[in-house]
């Protein structure tokens, strides 16, 4: 589907990114963050051989990225909150895994 350019001029990078995001109904940057999560998760899983560490680290990096994108108003708040919750789940998962093997 073709999308017409905005009525005004695009004068900055922020205008360009906002136009890209609105032209595909706000799914451009959330899609990039989700894809980055899966790429980082698989790569860290390969490097660390620990599912909990790979999950927590990927969730943390994507949480930071989603907070920065939220400040720029490129993702919505519930999307950012999902990655905050995933980071908390990853932290609890690492904590329970460490407690299980500390005996």
Backbone as CSV, one residue per row, in Angstrom:
resi,resn,N_x,N_y,N_z,CA_x,CA_y,CA_z,C_x,C_y,C_z
1,UNK,0.839,-1.164,0.000,0.000,0.000,0.000,0.891,1.237,0.000
2,UNK,0.651,2.124,-0.924,1.421,3.358,-1.014,0.924,4.361,0.013
3,UNK,1.859,5.059,0.611,1.528,6.072,1.596,2.027,7.402,1.068
4,UNK,1.168,8.387,1.077,1.582,9.700,0.585,2.488,10.371,1.600
5,UNK,3.391,11.203,1.130,4.269,11.920,2.055,3.463,12.911,2.894
6,UNK,4.016,13.356,4.004,3.274,14.278,4.862,3.031,15.608,4.149
7,UNK,2.027,16.323,4.629,1.667,17.596,4.004,2.784,18.627,4.153
8,UNK,3.420,18.659,5.306,4.521,19.586,5.534,5.841,18.960,5.127
9,UNK,6.873,19.718,5.261,8.201,19.203,4.948,8.742,18.388,6.108
10,UNK,9.549,17.415,5.786,10.276,16.664,6.806,11.602,17.374,6.990
11,UNK,11.777,18.014,8.136,12.953,18.842,8.332,13.971,18.233,9.287
12,UNK,13.620,17.143,9.954,14.567,16.548,10.900,14.407,15.034,10.891
13,UNK,15.339,14.371,11.545,15.261,12.927,11.668,14.059,12.482,12.471
14,UNK,13.702,13.263,13.483,12.532,12.939,14.288,11.249,12.978,13.484
15,UNK,11.138,13.983,12.594,9.965,14.056,11.715,9.902,12.846,10.786
16,UNK,11.062,12.449,10.273,11.113,11.307,9.375,10.701,10.019,10.085
17,UNK,11.243,9.799,11.284,10.906,8.583,12.031,9.439,8.582,12.455
18,UNK,8.910,9.729,12.827,7.492,9.807,13.182,6.617,9.488,11.979
19,UNK,7.003,9.999,10.804,6.233,9.718,9.594,6.278,8.233,9.242
20,UNK,7.472,7.613,9.350,7.577,6.173,9.079,6.677,5.393,10.034
21,UNK,6.738,5.744,11.296,5.972,5.019,12.309,4.471,5.176,12.099
22,UNK,4.010,6.374,11.766,2.573,6.570,11.569,2.101,5.994,10.241
23,UNK,2.986,5.881,9.270,2.541,5.358,7.974,2.238,3.866,8.030
24,UNK,2.794,3.155,9.005,2.474,1.730,9.151,1.795,1.460,10.493
25,UNK,0.962,2.394,10.894,0.104,2.275,12.081,0.870,2.052,13.377
26,UNK,2.027,2.636,13.508,2.771,2.597,14.756,3.494,1.294,15.047
27,UNK,3.734,0.468,14.060,4.383,-0.826,14.289,5.828,-0.884,13.835
28,UNK,6.396,0.197,13.338,7.772,0.152,12.840,8.773,-0.057,13.973
29,UNK,8.780,0.829,14.946,9.751,0.719,16.032,9.444,-0.427,17.002
30,UNK,8.181,-0.712,17.336,7.946,-1.922,18.126,8.429,-3.189,17.418
31,UNK,8.255,-3.243,16.094,8.751,-4.394,15.344,10.258,-4.512,15.392
32,UNK,10.942,-3.375,15.322,12.404,-3.390,15.403,12.860,-3.857,16.784
33,UNK,12.200,-3.401,17.835,12.583,-3.808,19.199,12.316,-5.297,19.414
34,UNK,11.194,-5.796,18.928,10.884,-7.224,19.084,11.878,-8.079,18.299
35,UNK,12.199,-7.650,17.082,13.182,-8.393,16.286,14.550,-8.366,16.965
36,UNK,14.926,-7.214,17.531,16.203,-7.119,18.243,16.208,-8.042,19.458
37,UNK,15.067,-8.148,20.150,14.986,-9.044,21.304,15.284,-10.484,20.891
38,UNK,14.637,-10.947,19.829,14.841,-12.334,19.411,16.254,-12.583,18.894
39,UNK,16.810,-11.632,18.172,18.180,-11.790,17.682,19.161,-11.838,18.848
40,UNK,19.015,-10.929,19.805,19.915,-10.929,20.970,19.716,-12.179,21.819
41,UNK,18.472,-12.614,21.984,18.205,-13.802,22.794,18.883,-15.034,22.198
42,UNK,18.725,-15.228,20.891,19.324,-16.403,20.253,20.849,-16.322,20.300
43,UNK,21.390,-15.145,20.047,22.851,-15.007,20.056,23.415,-15.212,21.464
44,UNK,22.779,-14.653,22.474,23.270,-14.823,23.842,23.040,-16.238,24.340
45,UNK,21.996,-16.873,23.873,21.767,-18.270,24.225,22.892,-19.137,23.672
46,UNK,23.342,-18.821,22.485,24.449,-19.549,21.866,25.754,-19.301,22.621
47,UNK,25.975,-18.057,23.088,27.226,-17.720,23.771,27.269,-18.184,25.221
48,UNK,26.169,-18.054,25.960,26.203,-18.315,27.397,25.709,-19.693,27.788
49,UNK,24.940,-20.353,26.945,24.310,-21.640,27.265,23.435,-21.558,28.510
50,UNK,22.936,-20.375,28.815,22.038,-20.184,29.952,20.801,-19.438,29.459
51,UNK,19.675,-20.102,29.500,18.447,-19.493,29.002,18.044,-18.295,29.844
52,UNK,18.199,-18.384,31.151,17.782,-17.281,32.017,18.649,-16.047,31.795
53,UNK,19.948,-16.223,31.652,20.825,-15.079,31.409,20.550,-14.448,30.054
54,UNK,20.332,-15.273,29.044,20.041,-14.753,27.710,18.724,-13.985,27.705
55,UNK,17.711,-14.523,28.382,16.408,-13.862,28.435,16.497,-12.540,29.184
56,UNK,17.125,-12.557,30.361,17.191,-11.344,31.181,18.000,-10.252,30.496
57,UNK,19.107,-10.617,29.884,19.940,-9.617,29.223,19.240,-9.034,28.005
58,UNK,18.620,-9.871,27.215,17.893,-9.383,26.037,16.732,-8.487,26.450
59,UNK,16.005,-8.888,27.473,14.878,-8.084,27.948,15.353,-6.748,28.499
60,UNK,16.486,-6.744,29.211,17.011,-5.498,29.775,17.430,-4.523,28.673
61,UNK,18.150,-5.019,27.675,18.594,-4.150,26.587,17.396,-3.604,25.821
62,UNK,16.403,-4.437,25.567,15.205,-3.972,24.862,14.368,-3.038,25.729
63,UNK,14.425,-3.215,27.047,13.730,-2.286,27.932,14.354,-0.896,27.831
64,UNK,15.676,-0.829,27.853,16.351,0.460,27.723,16.013,1.094,26.377
65,UNK,16.037,0.295,25.331,15.706,0.791,23.997,14.267,1.281,23.922
66,UNK,13.336,0.549,24.525,11.929,0.964,24.484,11.685,2.214,25.333
67,UNK,12.419,2.380,26.421,12.280,3.609,27.218,12.766,4.810,26.405
68,UNK,13.888,4.650,25.726,14.388,5.746,24.895,13.426,6.066,23.753
69,UNK,12.852,5.044,23.147,11.875,5.275,22.082,10.589,5.877,22.630
70,UNK,10.237,5.552,23.867,9.047,6.149,24.486,9.275,7.632,24.749
71,UNK,10.475,7.984,25.172,10.787,9.397,25.396,10.673,10.172,24.087
72,UNK,11.072,9.539,22.983,10.956,10.170,21.671,9.545,10.044,21.101
73,UNK,8.624,9.426,21.830,7.228,9.226,21.442,7.101,8.393,20.163
74,UNK,7.928,7.343,20.068,7.886,6.455,18.909,7.272,5.103,19.231
75,UNK,7.113,4.767,20.509,6.370,3.576,20.937,5.391,4.022,22.021
76,UNK,4.372,3.210,22.247,3.396,3.571,23.268,3.802,3.026,24.639
77,UNK,3.154,3.513,25.670,3.513,3.161,27.041,3.309,1.680,27.361
78,UNK,2.206,1.040,26.957,2.059,-0.386,27.276,3.177,-1.251,26.687
79,UNK,3.685,-0.885,25.521,4.791,-1.631,24.933,6.031,-1.522,25.815
80,UNK,6.298,-0.332,26.326,7.440,-0.130,27.216,7.251,-0.919,28.512
81,UNK,6.042,-0.928,29.043,5.755,-1.630,30.297,5.951,-3.137,30.127
82,UNK,5.634,-3.663,28.955,5.839,-5.096,28.705,7.302,-5.460,28.869
83,UNK,8.207,-4.643,28.353,9.625,-4.957,28.497,10.132,-4.720,29.909
84,UNK,9.520,-3.812,30.650,9.867,-3.658,32.069,9.461,-4.921,32.827
85,UNK,8.278,-5.451,32.536,7.815,-6.680,33.180,8.693,-7.861,32.780
86,UNK,9.059,-7.953,31.488,9.939,-9.044,31.051,11.306,-8.974,31.726
87,UNK,11.809,-7.772,31.938,13.086,-7.620,32.643,12.963,-8.083,34.091
88,UNK,11.850,-7.747,34.752,11.641,-8.200,36.126,11.524,-9.720,36.185
89,UNK,10.827,-10.317,35.226,10.714,-11.774,35.179,12.093,-12.403,34.987
90,UNK,12.902,-11.816,34.111,14.252,-12.332,33.886,15.126,-12.233,35.129
91,UNK,14.996,-11.128,35.871,15.780,-10.967,37.101,15.375,-12.000,38.149
92,UNK,14.075,-12.242,38.288,13.602,-13.255,39.235,14.057,-14.636,38.788
93,UNK,14.011,-14.898,37.492,14.438,-16.194,36.959,15.914,-16.447,37.244
94,UNK,16.752,-15.442,37.037,18.177,-15.601,37.344,18.374,-15.816,38.840
95,UNK,17.622,-15.069,39.663,17.742,-15.225,41.113,17.342,-16.597,41.594
96,UNK,16.273,-17.149,41.062,15.849,-18.483,41.490,16.796,-19.560,40.966
97,UNK,17.362,-19.339,39.788,18.309,-20.318,39.262,19.605,-20.319,40.072
98,UNK,20.064,-19.144,40.490,21.267,-19.068,41.319,21.028,-19.663,42.698
99,UNK,19.834,-19.467,43.262,19.525,-20.025,44.569,19.444,-21.555,44.496
100,UNK,19.000,-22.067,43.373,18.859,-23.511,43.228,20.210,-24.214,43.213
101,UNK,21.240,-23.557,42.657,22.546,-24.193,42.528,23.552,-23.751,43.586
102,UNK,23.146,-22.953,44.555,24.102,-22.443,45.541,24.366,-23.421,46.687
103,UNK,23.608,-24.458,46.816,23.797,-25.416,47.932,25.042,-26.224,47.746
